[in-house]
Amino acid sequence: MLRLPFVYGDGDEHLSTIPAIVERMKWHPAQTFSLAHQRDVARAFELALTGVADGRIVNIADDAPTTLYDMARAVGVTVESTAQPLNNPWWGRVDGTLGRTLGFIPTIITLNQAVRESIL
């Protein structure tokens, strides 16, 4: 079983919904989330089809949890900041260690890479 993080890329509109989600859900804009680009999610499924993950729950994620601020900025939008502390700074993150030991290595290692390569 693959457990996916926030998935984005290749023309979908997930990132463009971030400002509205932050407002509607009252999420802290500095909250971080584990991400994975669609291309790497496809690679993870290809790896899983080899049977290497059979009987396991495998988290898939890139190399750097990303703030909601940065997700919004990636699509040219600014979200309002707050001085409130984060209630649970680890919520939204997954540990991708098992996936790495099974052979999953993301090719899009950060959202910043995706922005530089124009593959949002």
PDB file as gemmi writes it, atoms N, CA and C in Angstrom:
CRYST1    1.000    1.000    1.000  90.00  90.00  90.00 P 1                      
ATOM      1  N   MET A   1       0.847  -1.161   0.000  1.00  0.00           N  
ATOM      2  CA  MET A   1       0.000   0.000   0.000  1.00  0.00           C  
ATOM      3  C   MET A   1       0.897   1.228   0.000  1.00  0.00           C  
ATOM      4  N   LEU A   2       0.636   2.149  -0.908  1.00  0.00           N  
ATOM      5  CA  LEU A   2       1.363   3.415  -0.950  1.00  0.00           C  
ATOM      6  C   LEU A   2       0.534   4.489  -0.273  1.00  0.00           C  
ATOM      7  N   ARG A   3       1.161   5.242   0.585  1.00  0.00           N  
ATOM      8  CA  ARG A   3       0.507   6.380   1.239  1.00  0.00           C  
ATOM      9  C   ARG A   3       1.102   7.639   0.607  1.00  0.00           C  
ATOM     10  N   LEU A   4       0.234   8.408  -0.051  1.00  0.00           N  
ATOM     11  CA  LEU A   4       0.694   9.571  -0.798  1.00  0.00           C  
ATOM     12  C   LEU A   4       0.548  10.849   0.016  1.00  0.00           C  
ATOM     13  N   PRO A   5       1.474  11.792  -0.179  1.00  0.00           N  
ATOM     14  CA  PRO A   5       1.364  13.102   0.456  1.00  0.00           C  
ATOM     15  C   PRO A   5       0.536  14.027  -0.425  1.00  0.00           C  
ATOM     16  N   PHE A   6       0.720  15.321  -0.282  1.00  0.00           N  
ATOM     17  CA  PHE A   6       0.105  16.306  -1.172  1.00  0.00           C  
ATOM     18  C   PHE A   6       0.763  16.125  -2.538  1.00  0.00           C  
ATOM     19  N   VAL A   7      -0.026  15.785  -3.545  1.00  0.00           N  
ATOM     20  CA  VAL A   7       0.486  15.506  -4.890  1.00  0.00           C  
ATOM     21  C   VAL A   7       0.193  16.715  -5.783  1.00  0.00           C  
ATOM     22  N   TYR A   8       1.178  17.085  -6.589  1.00  0.00           N  
ATOM     23  CA  TYR A   8       1.043  18.251  -7.470  1.00  0.00           C  
ATOM     24  C   TYR A   8       1.804  17.975  -8.761  1.00  0.00           C  
ATOM     25  N   GLY A   9       1.581  18.846  -9.751  1.00  0.00           N  
ATOM     26  CA  GLY A   9       2.429  18.843 -10.936  1.00  0.00           C  
ATOM     27  C   GLY A   9       1.730  18.600 -12.242  1.00  0.00           C  
ATOM     28  N   ASP A  10       2.497  18.873 -13.301  1.00  0.00           N  
ATOM     29  CA  ASP A  10       2.091  18.635 -14.681  1.00  0.00           C  
ATOM     30  C   ASP A  10       0.716  19.188 -15.022  1.00  0.00           C  
ATOM     31  N   GLY A  11       0.480  20.418 -14.583  1.00  0.00           N  
ATOM     32  CA  GLY A  11      -0.726  21.121 -15.005  1.00  0.00           C  
ATOM     33  C   GLY A  11      -1.949  20.948 -14.133  1.00  0.00           C  
ATOM     34  N   ASP A  12      -1.859  20.151 -13.056  1.00  0.00           N  
ATOM     35  CA  ASP A  12      -3.037  20.070 -12.197  1.00  0.00           C  
ATOM     36  C   ASP A  12      -3.172  21.385 -11.420  1.00  0.00           C  
ATOM     37  N   GLU A  13      -4.250  21.546 -10.725  1.00  0.00           N  
ATOM     38  CA  GLU A  13      -4.482  22.831 -10.057  1.00  0.00           C  
ATOM     39  C   GLU A  13      -4.441  22.724  -8.539  1.00  0.00           C  
ATOM     40  N   HIS A  14      -3.817  21.676  -7.995  1.00  0.00           N  
ATOM     41  CA  HIS A  14      -3.760  21.520  -6.544  1.00  0.00           C  
ATOM     42  C   HIS A  14      -3.117  22.728  -5.863  1.00  0.00           C  
ATOM     43  N   LEU A  15      -1.981  23.173  -6.368  1.00  0.00           N  
ATOM     44  CA  LEU A  15      -1.290  24.291  -5.720  1.00  0.00           C  
ATOM     45  C   LEU A  15      -2.091  25.586  -5.780  1.00  0.00           C  
ATOM     46  N   SER A  16      -2.816  25.801  -6.852  1.00  0.00           N  
ATOM     47  CA  SER A  16      -3.581  27.045  -6.970  1.00  0.00           C  
ATOM     48  C   SER A  16      -4.746  27.107  -5.990  1.00  0.00           C  
ATOM     49  N   THR A  17      -5.119  25.973  -5.420  1.00  0.00           N  
ATOM     50  CA  THR A  17      -6.208  25.964  -4.439  1.00  0.00           C  
ATOM     51  C   THR A  17      -5.726  26.262  -3.020  1.00  0.00           C  
ATOM     52  N   ILE A  18      -4.427  26.314  -2.816  1.00  0.00           N  
ATOM     53  CA  ILE A  18      -3.870  26.487  -1.470  1.00  0.00           C  
ATOM     54  C   ILE A  18      -4.399  27.725  -0.752  1.00  0.00           C  
ATOM     55  N   PRO A  19      -4.397  28.917  -1.346  1.00  0.00           N  
ATOM     56  CA  PRO A  19      -4.890  30.087  -0.600  1.00  0.00           C  
ATOM     57  C   PRO A  19      -6.323  29.912  -0.096  1.00  0.00           C  
ATOM     58  N   ALA A  20      -7.194  29.374  -0.916  1.00  0.00           N  
ATOM     59  CA  ALA A  20      -8.583  29.166  -0.493  1.00  0.00           C  
ATOM     60  C   ALA A  20      -8.671  28.118   0.608  1.00  0.00           C  
ATOM     61  N   ILE A  21      -7.856  27.079   0.510  1.00  0.00           N  
ATOM     62  CA  ILE A  21      -7.856  26.038   1.540  1.00  0.00           C  
ATOM     63  C   ILE A  21      -7.359  26.594   2.871  1.00  0.00           C  
ATOM     64  N   VAL A  22      -6.290  27.375   2.828  1.00  0.00           N  
ATOM     65  CA  VAL A  22      -5.747  27.984   4.048  1.00  0.00           C  
ATOM     66  C   VAL A  22      -6.830  28.795   4.746  1.00  0.00           C  
ATOM     67  N   GLU A  23      -7.555  29.591   3.976  1.00  0.00           N  
ATOM     68  CA  GLU A  23      -8.604  30.425   4.551  1.00  0.00           C  
ATOM     69  C   GLU A  23      -9.782  29.597   5.059  1.00  0.00           C  
ATOM     70  N   ARG A  24     -10.277  28.701   4.239  1.00  0.00           N  
ATOM     71  CA  ARG A  24     -11.450  27.902   4.606  1.00  0.00           C  
ATOM     72  C   ARG A  24     -11.185  26.969   5.788  1.00  0.00           C  
ATOM     73  N   MET A  25     -10.029  26.325   5.797  1.00  0.00           N  
ATOM     74  CA  MET A  25      -9.714  25.350   6.832  1.00  0.00           C  
ATOM     75  C   MET A  25      -9.048  25.992   8.051  1.00  0.00           C  
ATOM     76  N   LYS A  26      -8.745  27.282   7.948  1.00  0.00           N  
ATOM     77  CA  LYS A  26      -8.064  28.004   9.032  1.00  0.00           C  
ATOM     78  C   LYS A  26      -6.713  27.364   9.347  1.00  0.00           C  
ATOM     79  N   TRP A  27      -6.016  26.922   8.308  1.00  0.00           N  
ATOM     80  CA  TRP A  27      -4.694  26.333   8.476  1.00  0.00           C  
ATOM     81  C   TRP A  27      -3.673  27.435   8.658  1.00  0.00           C  
ATOM     82  N   HIS A  28      -2.669  27.162   9.430  1.00  0.00           N  
ATOM     83  CA  HIS A  28      -1.568  28.099   9.645  1.00  0.00           C  
ATOM     84  C   HIS A  28      -0.735  28.120   8.367  1.00  0.00           C  
ATOM     85  N   PRO A  29      -0.447  29.290   7.808  1.00  0.00           N  
ATOM     86  CA  PRO A  29       0.280  29.332   6.540  1.00  0.00           C  
ATOM     87  C   PRO A  29       1.725  28.841   6.625  1.00  0.00           C  
ATOM     88  N   ALA A  30       2.273  28.719   7.839  1.00  0.00           N  
ATOM     89  CA  ALA A  30       3.627  28.181   7.991  1.00  0.00           C  
ATOM     90  C   ALA A  30       3.622  26.666   8.197  1.00  0.00           C  
ATOM     91  N   GLN A  31       2.431  26.060   8.180  1.00  0.00           N  
ATOM     92  CA  GLN A  31       2.341  24.604   8.317  1.00  0.00           C  
ATOM     93  C   GLN A  31       3.062  23.960   7.143  1.00  0.00           C  
ATOM     94  N   THR A  32       3.820  22.936   7.415  1.00  0.00           N  
ATOM     95  CA  THR A  32       4.528  22.245   6.338  1.00  0.00           C  
ATOM     96  C   THR A  32       3.817  20.944   5.977  1.00  0.00           C  
ATOM     97  N   PHE A  33       3.955  20.577   4.725  1.00  0.00           N  
ATOM     98  CA  PHE A  33       3.379  19.336   4.204  1.00  0.00           C  
ATOM     99  C   PHE A  33       4.440  18.602   3.395  1.00  0.00           C  
ATOM    100  N   SER A  34       4.410  17.301   3.484  1.00  0.00           N  
ATOM    101  CA  SER A  34       5.218  16.489   2.575  1.00  0.00           C  
ATOM    102  C   SER A  34       4.548  16.539   1.210  1.00  0.00           C  
ATOM    103  N   LEU A  35       5.353  16.569   0.180  1.00  0.00           N  
ATOM    104  CA  LEU A  35       4.858  16.668  -1.190  1.00  0.00           C  
ATOM    105  C   LEU A  35       5.439  15.555  -2.056  1.00  0.00           C  
ATOM    106  N   ALA A  36       4.812  15.361  -3.184  1.00  0.00           N  
ATOM    107  CA  ALA A  36       5.376  14.503  -4.235  1.00  0.00           C  
ATOM    108  C   ALA A  36       4.842  14.994  -5.572  1.00  0.00           C  
ATOM    109  N   HIS A  37       5.731  15.107  -6.517  1.00  0.00           N  
ATOM    110  CA  HIS A  37       5.341  15.481  -7.872  1.00  0.00           C  
ATOM    111  C   HIS A  37       4.680  14.276  -8.533  1.00  0.00           C  
ATOM    112  N   GLN A  38       3.727  14.543  -9.419  1.00  0.00           N  
ATOM    113  CA  GLN A  38       3.009  13.464 -10.108  1.00  0.00           C  
ATOM    114  C   GLN A  38       3.952  12.475 -10.786  1.00  0.00           C  
ATOM    115  N   ARG A  39       5.037  12.968 -11.342  1.00  0.00           N  
ATOM    116  CA  ARG A  39       5.974  12.073 -12.025  1.00  0.00           C  
ATOM    117  C   ARG A  39       6.585  11.065 -11.047  1.00  0.00           C  
ATOM    118  N   ASP A  40       6.886  11.532  -9.835  1.00  0.00           N  
ATOM    119  CA  ASP A  40       7.446  10.626  -8.840  1.00  0.00           C  
ATOM    120  C   ASP A  40       6.401   9.677  -8.270  1.00  0.00           C  
ATOM    121  N   VAL A  41       5.166  10.123  -8.196  1.00  0.00           N  
ATOM    122  CA  VAL A  41       4.092   9.226  -7.764  1.00  0.00           C  
ATOM    123  C   VAL A  41       3.959   8.084  -8.771  1.00  0.00           C  
ATOM    124  N   ALA A  42       4.033   8.405 -10.038  1.00  0.00           N  
ATOM    125  CA  ALA A  42       3.973   7.352 -11.070  1.00  0.00           C  
ATOM    126  C   ALA A  42       5.140   6.388 -10.903  1.00  0.00           C  
ATOM    127  N   ARG A  43       6.326   6.908 -10.614  1.00  0.00           N  
ATOM    128  CA  ARG A  43       7.492   6.055 -10.402  1.00  0.00           C  
ATOM    129  C   ARG A  43       7.293   5.164  -9.180  1.00  0.00           C  
ATOM    130  N   ALA A  44       6.678   5.707  -8.130  1.00  0.00           N  
ATOM    131  CA  ALA A  44       6.426   4.922  -6.921  1.00  0.00           C  
ATOM    132  C   ALA A  44       5.485   3.755  -7.218  1.00  0.00           C  
ATOM    133  N   PHE A  45       4.450   4.009  -8.032  1.00  0.00           N  
ATOM    134  CA  PHE A  45       3.532   2.924  -8.395  1.00  0.00           C  
ATOM    135  C   PHE A  45       4.235   1.877  -9.250  1.00  0.00           C  
ATOM    136  N   GLU A  46       5.091   2.318 -10.160  1.00  0.00           N  
ATOM    137  CA  GLU A  46       5.857   1.360 -10.962  1.00  0.00           C  
ATOM    138  C   GLU A  46       6.714   0.475 -10.061  1.00  0.00           C  
ATOM    139  N   LEU A  47       7.357   1.090  -9.063  1.00  0.00           N  
ATOM    140  CA  LEU A  47       8.168   0.320  -8.119  1.00  0.00           C  
ATOM    141  C   LEU A  47       7.298  -0.658  -7.327  1.00  0.00           C  
ATOM    142  N   ALA A  48       6.146  -0.195  -6.866  1.00  0.00           N  
ATOM    143  CA  ALA A  48       5.249  -1.055  -6.087  1.00  0.00           C  
ATOM    144  C   ALA A  48       4.779  -2.254  -6.909  1.00  0.00           C  
ATOM    145  N   LEU A  49       4.585  -2.066  -8.195  1.00  0.00           N  
ATOM    146  CA  LEU A  49       4.135  -3.167  -9.049  1.00  0.00           C  
ATOM    147  C   LEU A  49       5.171  -4.274  -9.186  1.00  0.00           C  
ATOM    148  N   THR A  50       6.416  -3.993  -8.802  1.00  0.00           N  
ATOM    149  CA  THR A  50       7.444  -5.046  -8.829  1.00  0.00           C  
ATOM    150  C   THR A  50       7.292  -6.000  -7.647  1.00  0.00           C  
ATOM    151  N   GLY A  51       6.477  -5.607  -6.657  1.00  0.00           N  
ATOM    152  CA  GLY A  51       6.269  -6.446  -5.481  1.00  0.00           C  
ATOM    153  C   GLY A  51       7.141  -6.084  -4.301  1.00  0.00           C  
ATOM    154  N   VAL A  52       8.044  -5.134  -4.471  1.00  0.00           N  
ATOM    155  CA  VAL A  52       8.978  -4.779  -3.405  1.00  0.00           C  
ATOM    156  C   VAL A  52       8.267  -4.243  -2.159  1.00  0.00           C  
ATOM    157  N   ALA A  53       7.088  -3.691  -2.329  1.00  0.00           N  
ATOM    158  CA  ALA A  53       6.360  -3.104  -1.192  1.00  0.00           C  
ATOM    159  C   ALA A  53       5.246  -4.008  -0.674  1.00  0.00           C  
ATOM    160  N   ASP A  54       5.125  -5.198  -1.203  1.00  0.00           N  
ATOM    161  CA  ASP A  54       4.029  -6.095  -0.811  1.00  0.00           C  
ATOM    162  C   ASP A  54       3.985  -6.277   0.708  1.00  0.00           C  
ATOM    163  N   GLY A  55       2.795  -6.157   1.260  1.00  0.00           N  
ATOM    164  CA  GLY A  55       2.594  -6.365   2.683  1.00  0.00           C  
ATOM    165  C   GLY A  55       3.053  -5.217   3.562  1.00  0.00           C  
ATOM    166  N   ARG A  56       3.358  -4.083   2.963  1.00  0.00           N  
ATOM    167  CA  ARG A  56       3.860  -2.935   3.721  1.00  0.00           C  
ATOM    168  C   ARG A  56       3.048  -1.689   3.387  1.00  0.00           C  
ATOM    169  N   ILE A  57       3.078  -0.752   4.303  1.00  0.00           N  
ATOM    170  CA  ILE A  57       2.537   0.585   4.052  1.00  0.00           C  
ATOM    171  C   ILE A  57       3.743   1.488   3.836  1.00  0.00           C  
ATOM    172  N   VAL A  58       3.838   2.066   2.649  1.00  0.00           N  
ATOM    173  CA  VAL A  58       5.019   2.830   2.263  1.00  0.00           C  
ATOM    174  C   VAL A  58       4.621   4.280   1.990  1.00  0.00           C  
ATOM    175  N   ASN A  59       5.209   5.186   2.752  1.00  0.00           N  
ATOM    176  CA  ASN A  59       4.995   6.611   2.524  1.00  0.00           C  
ATOM    177  C   ASN A  59       5.852   7.080   1.356  1.00  0.00           C  
ATOM    178  N   ILE A  60       5.268   7.894   0.505  1.00  0.00           N  
ATOM    179  CA  ILE A  60       5.969   8.466  -0.638  1.00  0.00           C  
ATOM    180  C   ILE A  60       6.072   9.971  -0.404  1.00  0.00           C  
ATOM    181  N   ALA A  61       7.270  10.524  -0.559  1.00  0.00           N  
ATOM    182  CA  ALA A  61       7.451  11.968  -0.373  1.00  0.00           C  
ATOM    183  C   ALA A  61       8.753  12.410  -1.019  1.00  0.00           C  
ATOM    184  N   ASP A  62       8.805  13.709  -1.346  1.00  0.00           N  
ATOM    185  CA  ASP A  62      10.057  14.264  -1.841  1.00  0.00           C  
ATOM    186  C   ASP A  62      10.988  14.526  -0.656  1.00  0.00           C  
ATOM    187  N   ASP A  63      12.023  15.310  -0.866  1.00  0.00           N  
ATOM    188  CA  ASP A  63      13.048  15.485   0.163  1.00  0.00           C  
ATOM    189  C   ASP A  63      12.815  16.626   1.140  1.00  0.00           C  
ATOM    190  N   ALA A  64      11.826  17.475   0.920  1.00  0.00           N  
ATOM    191  CA  ALA A  64      11.701  18.650   1.786  1.00  0.00           C  
ATOM    192  C   ALA A  64      10.246  19.043   2.015  1.00  0.00           C  
ATOM    193  N   PRO A  65       9.736  18.835   3.239  1.00  0.00           N  
ATOM    194  CA  PRO A  65       8.393  19.357   3.534  1.00  0.00           C  
ATOM    195  C   PRO A  65       8.349  20.855   3.210  1.00  0.00           C  
ATOM    196  N   THR A  66       7.218  21.310   2.723  1.00  0.00           N  
ATOM    197  CA  THR A  66       7.083  22.667   2.201  1.00  0.00           C  
ATOM    198  C   THR A  66       5.951  23.389   2.902  1.00  0.00           C  
ATOM    199  N   THR A  67       6.157  24.668   3.201  1.00  0.00           N  
ATOM    200  CA  THR A  67       5.116  25.447   3.876  1.00  0.00           C  
ATOM    201  C   THR A  67       4.000  25.809   2.909  1.00  0.00           C  
ATOM    202  N   LEU A  68       2.848  26.087   3.482  1.00  0.00           N  
ATOM    203  CA  LEU A  68       1.731  26.582   2.677  1.00  0.00           C  
ATOM    204  C   LEU A  68       2.086  27.923   2.052  1.00  0.00           C  
ATOM    205  N   TYR A  69       2.873  28.742   2.758  1.00  0.00           N  
ATOM    206  CA  TYR A  69       3.377  29.997   2.172  1.00  0.00           C  
ATOM    207  C   TYR A  69       4.075  29.711   0.849  1.00  0.00           C  
ATOM    208  N   ASP A  70       5.011  28.751   0.891  1.00  0.00           N  
ATOM    209  CA  ASP A  70       5.803  28.451  -0.299  1.00  0.00           C  
ATOM    210  C   ASP A  70       4.989  27.803  -1.408  1.00  0.00           C  
ATOM    211  N   MET A  71       4.009  26.994  -1.034  1.00  0.00           N  
ATOM    212  CA  MET A  71       3.141  26.399  -2.059  1.00  0.00           C  
ATOM    213  C   MET A  71       2.363  27.486  -2.789  1.00  0.00           C  
ATOM    214  N   ALA A  72       1.818  28.434  -2.038  1.00  0.00           N  
ATOM    215  CA  ALA A  72       1.070  29.536  -2.659  1.00  0.00           C  
ATOM    216  C   ALA A  72       1.998  30.383  -3.520  1.00  0.00           C  
ATOM    217  N   ARG A  73       3.177  30.689  -2.992  1.00  0.00           N  
ATOM    218  CA  ARG A  73       4.133  31.522  -3.734  1.00  0.00           C  
ATOM    219  C   ARG A  73       4.541  30.861  -5.047  1.00  0.00           C  
ATOM    220  N   ALA A  74       4.591  29.531  -5.069  1.00  0.00           N  
ATOM    221  CA  ALA A  74       4.976  28.813  -6.288  1.00  0.00           C  
ATOM    222  C   ALA A  74       4.023  29.095  -7.439  1.00  0.00           C  
ATOM    223  N   VAL A  75       2.775  29.435  -7.125  1.00  0.00           N  
ATOM    224  CA  VAL A  75       1.801  29.746  -8.170  1.00  0.00           C  
ATOM    225  C   VAL A  75       1.477  31.239  -8.214  1.00  0.00           C  
ATOM    226  N   GLY A  76       2.359  32.047  -7.595  1.00  0.00           N  
ATOM    227  CA  GLY A  76       2.231  33.493  -7.698  1.00  0.00           C  
ATOM    228  C   GLY A  76       1.202  34.130  -6.789  1.00  0.00           C  
ATOM    229  N   VAL A  77       0.867  33.476  -5.685  1.00  0.00           N  
ATOM    230  CA  VAL A  77      -0.131  33.996  -4.759  1.00  0.00           C  
ATOM    231  C   VAL A  77       0.518  34.156  -3.388  1.00  0.00           C  
ATOM    232  N   THR A  78       0.089  35.166  -2.669  1.00  0.00           N  
ATOM    233  CA  THR A  78       0.569  35.371  -1.313  1.00  0.00           C  
ATOM    234  C   THR A  78      -0.556  35.053  -0.343  1.00  0.00           C  
ATOM    235  N   VAL A  79      -0.237  34.329   0.724  1.00  0.00           N  
ATOM    236  CA  VAL A  79      -1.216  34.093   1.777  1.00  0.00           C  
ATOM    237  C   VAL A  79      -0.826  34.959   2.967  1.00  0.00           C  
ATOM    238  N   GLU A  80      -1.824  35.377   3.716  1.00  0.00           N  
ATOM    239  CA  GLU A  80      -1.600  36.263   4.843  1.00  0.00           C  
ATOM    240  C   GLU A  80      -0.851  35.533   5.955  1.00  0.00           C  
ATOM    241  N   SER A  81       0.132  36.214   6.535  1.00  0.00           N  
ATOM    242  CA  SER A  81       0.896  35.609   7.619  1.00  0.00           C  
ATOM    243  C   SER A  81       0.165  35.781   8.943  1.00  0.00           C  
ATOM    244  N   THR A  82       0.671  35.106   9.964  1.00  0.00           N  
ATOM    245  CA  THR A  82       0.094  35.179  11.289  1.00  0.00           C  
ATOM    246  C   THR A  82       1.200  35.042  12.321  1.00  0.00           C  
ATOM    247  N   ALA A  83       0.993  35.630  13.469  1.00  0.00           N  
ATOM    248  CA  ALA A  83       1.949  35.503  14.572  1.00  0.00           C  
ATOM    249  C   ALA A  83       1.587  34.346  15.496  1.00  0.00           C  
ATOM    250  N   GLN A  84       0.490  33.671  15.209  1.00  0.00           N  
ATOM    251  CA  GLN A  84       0.070  32.545  16.037  1.00  0.00           C  
ATOM    252  C   GLN A  84       1.058  31.392  15.892  1.00  0.00           C  
ATOM    253  N   PRO A  85       1.312  30.656  16.982  1.00  0.00           N  
ATOM    254  CA  PRO A  85       2.210  29.496  16.876  1.00  0.00           C  
ATOM    255  C   PRO A  85       1.520  28.334  16.163  1.00  0.00           C  
ATOM    256  N   LEU A  86       2.325  27.459  15.610  1.00  0.00           N  
ATOM    257  CA  LEU A  86       1.794  26.228  15.022  1.00  0.00           C  
ATOM    258  C   LEU A  86       1.329  25.316  16.144  1.00  0.00           C  
ATOM    259  N   ASN A  87       0.139  24.760  16.015  1.00  0.00           N  
ATOM    260  CA  ASN A  87      -0.373  23.844  17.034  1.00  0.00           C  
ATOM    261  C   ASN A  87       0.320  22.485  16.974  1.00  0.00           C  
ATOM    262  N   ASN A  88       0.514  21.964  15.771  1.00  0.00           N  
ATOM    263  CA  ASN A  88       1.131  20.653  15.603  1.00  0.00           C  
ATOM    264  C   ASN A  88       2.035  20.726  14.371  1.00  0.00           C  
ATOM    265  N   PRO A  89       3.296  21.125  14.558  1.00  0.00           N  
ATOM    266  CA  PRO A  89       4.168  21.341  13.400  1.00  0.00           C  
ATOM    267  C   PRO A  89       4.476  20.091  12.596  1.00  0.00           C  
ATOM    268  N   TRP A  90       4.225  18.892  13.135  1.00  0.00           N  
ATOM    269  CA  TRP A  90       4.510  17.658  12.407  1.00  0.00           C  
ATOM    270  C   TRP A  90       3.319  17.160  11.605  1.00  0.00           C  
ATOM    271  N   TRP A  91       2.131  17.708  11.853  1.00  0.00           N  
ATOM    272  CA  TRP A  91       0.959  17.300  11.094  1.00  0.00           C  
ATOM    273  C   TRP A  91       1.177  17.667   9.630  1.00  0.00           C  
ATOM    274  N   GLY A  92       0.862  16.754   8.734  1.00  0.00           N  
ATOM    275  CA  GLY A  92       1.038  17.020   7.308  1.00  0.00           C  
ATOM    276  C   GLY A  92       2.321  16.451   6.736  1.00  0.00           C  
ATOM    277  N   ARG A  93       3.151  15.869   7.601  1.00  0.00           N  
ATOM    278  CA  ARG A  93       4.411  15.294   7.140  1.00  0.00           C  
ATOM    279  C   ARG A  93       4.363  13.771   7.212  1.00  0.00           C  
ATOM    280  N   VAL A  94       5.101  13.148   6.312  1.00  0.00           N  
ATOM    281  CA  VAL A  94       5.251  11.700   6.353  1.00  0.00           C  
ATOM    282  C   VAL A  94       6.740  11.367   6.346  1.00  0.00           C  
ATOM    283  N   ASP A  95       7.074  10.217   6.875  1.00  0.00           N  
ATOM    284  CA  ASP A  95       8.448   9.728   6.883  1.00  0.00           C  
ATOM    285  C   ASP A  95       8.623   8.801   5.689  1.00  0.00           C  
ATOM    286  N   GLY A  96       9.430   9.216   4.738  1.00  0.00           N  
ATOM    287  CA  GLY A  96       9.639   8.437   3.520  1.00  0.00           C  
ATOM    288  C   GLY A  96      10.817   7.480   3.582  1.00  0.00           C  
ATOM    289  N   THR A  97      11.332   7.211   4.780  1.00  0.00           N  
ATOM    290  CA  THR A  97      12.521   6.370   4.923  1.00  0.00           C  
ATOM    291  C   THR A  97      12.318   4.970   4.344  1.00  0.00           C  
ATOM    292  N   LEU A  98      11.197   4.334   4.654  1.00  0.00           N  
ATOM    293  CA  LEU A  98      10.977   2.980   4.139  1.00  0.00           C  
ATOM    294  C   LEU A  98      10.965   2.977   2.615  1.00  0.00           C  
ATOM    295  N   GLY A  99      10.302   3.944   2.024  1.00  0.00           N  
ATOM    296  CA  GLY A  99      10.292   4.029   0.567  1.00  0.00           C  
ATOM    297  C   GLY A  99      11.691   4.129  -0.014  1.00  0.00           C  
ATOM    298  N   ARG A 100      12.557   4.916   0.642  1.00  0.00           N  
ATOM    299  CA  ARG A 100      13.939   5.047   0.179  1.00  0.00           C  
ATOM    300  C   ARG A 100      14.671   3.704   0.276  1.00  0.00           C  
ATOM    301  N   THR A 101      14.455   2.982   1.371  1.00  0.00           N  
ATOM    302  CA  THR A 101      15.150   1.696   1.522  1.00  0.00           C  
ATOM    303  C   THR A 101      14.653   0.662   0.517  1.00  0.00           C  
ATOM    304  N   LEU A 102      13.442   0.852   0.014  1.00  0.00           N  
ATOM    305  CA  LEU A 102      12.894  -0.078  -0.986  1.00  0.00           C  
ATOM    306  C   LEU A 102      13.233   0.334  -2.411  1.00  0.00           C  
ATOM    307  N   GLY A 103      13.889   1.491  -2.565  1.00  0.00           N  
ATOM    308  CA  GLY A 103      14.327   1.916  -3.894  1.00  0.00           C  
ATOM    309  C   GLY A 103      13.644   3.132  -4.465  1.00  0.00           C  
ATOM    310  N   PHE A 104      12.704   3.744  -3.731  1.00  0.00           N  
ATOM    311  CA  PHE A 104      12.063   4.952  -4.247  1.00  0.00           C  
ATOM    312  C   PHE A 104      12.973   6.156  -4.006  1.00  0.00           C  
ATOM    313  N   ILE A 105      13.399   6.776  -5.082  1.00  0.00           N  
ATOM    314  CA  ILE A 105      14.203   7.991  -5.017  1.00  0.00           C  
ATOM    315  C   ILE A 105      13.496   9.029  -5.881  1.00  0.00           C  
ATOM    316  N   PRO A 106      13.005  10.122  -5.277  1.00  0.00           N  
ATOM    317  CA  PRO A 106      12.307  11.119  -6.094  1.00  0.00           C  
ATOM    318  C   PRO A 106      13.263  11.803  -7.072  1.00  0.00           C  
ATOM    319  N   THR A 107      12.743  12.095  -8.245  1.00  0.00           N  
ATOM    320  CA  THR A 107      13.529  12.847  -9.232  1.00  0.00           C  
ATOM    321  C   THR A 107      13.247  14.339  -9.120  1.00  0.00           C  
ATOM    322  N   ILE A 108      12.089  14.694  -8.596  1.00  0.00           N  
ATOM    323  CA  ILE A 108      11.740  16.087  -8.315  1.00  0.00           C  
ATOM    324  C   ILE A 108      11.848  16.200  -6.797  1.00  0.00           C  
ATOM    325  N   ILE A 109      13.007  16.642  -6.309  1.00  0.00           N  
ATOM    326  CA  ILE A 109      13.287  16.521  -4.883  1.00  0.00           C  
ATOM    327  C   ILE A 109      12.662  17.614  -4.022  1.00  0.00           C  
ATOM    328  N   THR A 110      12.283  18.720  -4.639  1.00  0.00           N  
ATOM    329  CA  THR A 110      11.617  19.796  -3.893  1.00  0.00           C  
ATOM    330  C   THR A 110      10.653  20.542  -4.807  1.00  0.00           C  
ATOM    331  N   LEU A 111       9.734  21.251  -4.194  1.00  0.00           N  
ATOM    332  CA  LEU A 111       8.840  22.121  -4.958  1.00  0.00           C  
ATOM    333  C   LEU A 111       9.648  23.191  -5.683  1.00  0.00           C  
ATOM    334  N   ASN A 112      10.708  23.681  -5.072  1.00  0.00           N  
ATOM    335  CA  ASN A 112      11.541  24.695  -5.724  1.00  0.00           C  
ATOM    336  C   ASN A 112      12.134  24.180  -7.027  1.00  0.00           C  
ATOM    337  N   GLN A 113      12.533  22.928  -7.063  1.00  0.00           N  
ATOM    338  CA  GLN A 113      13.021  22.337  -8.305  1.00  0.00           C  
ATOM    339  C   GLN A 113      11.922  22.340  -9.361  1.00  0.00           C  
ATOM    340  N   ALA A 114      10.720  21.966  -8.979  1.00  0.00           N  
ATOM    341  CA  ALA A 114       9.605  21.959  -9.931  1.00  0.00           C  
ATOM    342  C   ALA A 114       9.323  23.358 -10.471  1.00  0.00           C  
ATOM    343  N   VAL A 115       9.434  24.358  -9.612  1.00  0.00           N  
ATOM    344  CA  VAL A 115       9.237  25.747 -10.062  1.00  0.00           C  
ATOM    345  C   VAL A 115      10.321  26.110 -11.061  1.00  0.00           C  
ATOM    346  N   ARG A 116      11.584  25.823 -10.725  1.00  0.00           N  
ATOM    347  CA  ARG A 116      12.710  26.158 -11.634  1.00  0.00           C  
ATOM    348  C   ARG A 116      12.564  25.475 -12.978  1.00  0.00           C  
ATOM    349  N   GLU A 117      12.048  24.245 -12.977  1.00  0.00           N  
ATOM    350  CA  GLU A 117      11.925  23.486 -14.215  1.00  0.00           C  
ATOM    351  C   GLU A 117      10.582  23.688 -14.902  1.00  0.00           C  
ATOM    352  N   SER A 118       9.746  24.540 -14.341  1.00  0.00           N  
ATOM    353  CA  SER A 118       8.408  24.850 -14.907  1.00  0.00           C  
ATOM    354  C   SER A 118       7.596  23.580 -15.135  1.00  0.00           C  
ATOM    355  N   ILE A 119       7.520  22.743 -14.112  1.00  0.00           N  
ATOM    356  CA  ILE A 119       6.743  21.499 -14.220  1.00  0.00           C  
ATOM    357  C   ILE A 119       5.675  21.445 -13.129  1.00  0.00           C  
ATOM    358  N   LEU A 120       5.029  22.574 -12.937  1.00  0.00           N  
ATOM    359  CA  LEU A 120       3.923  22.629 -11.986  1.00  0.00           C  
ATOM    360  C   LEU A 120       2.658  22.239 -12.713  1.00  0.00           C  
TER     361      LEU A 120                                                      
END                                                                             
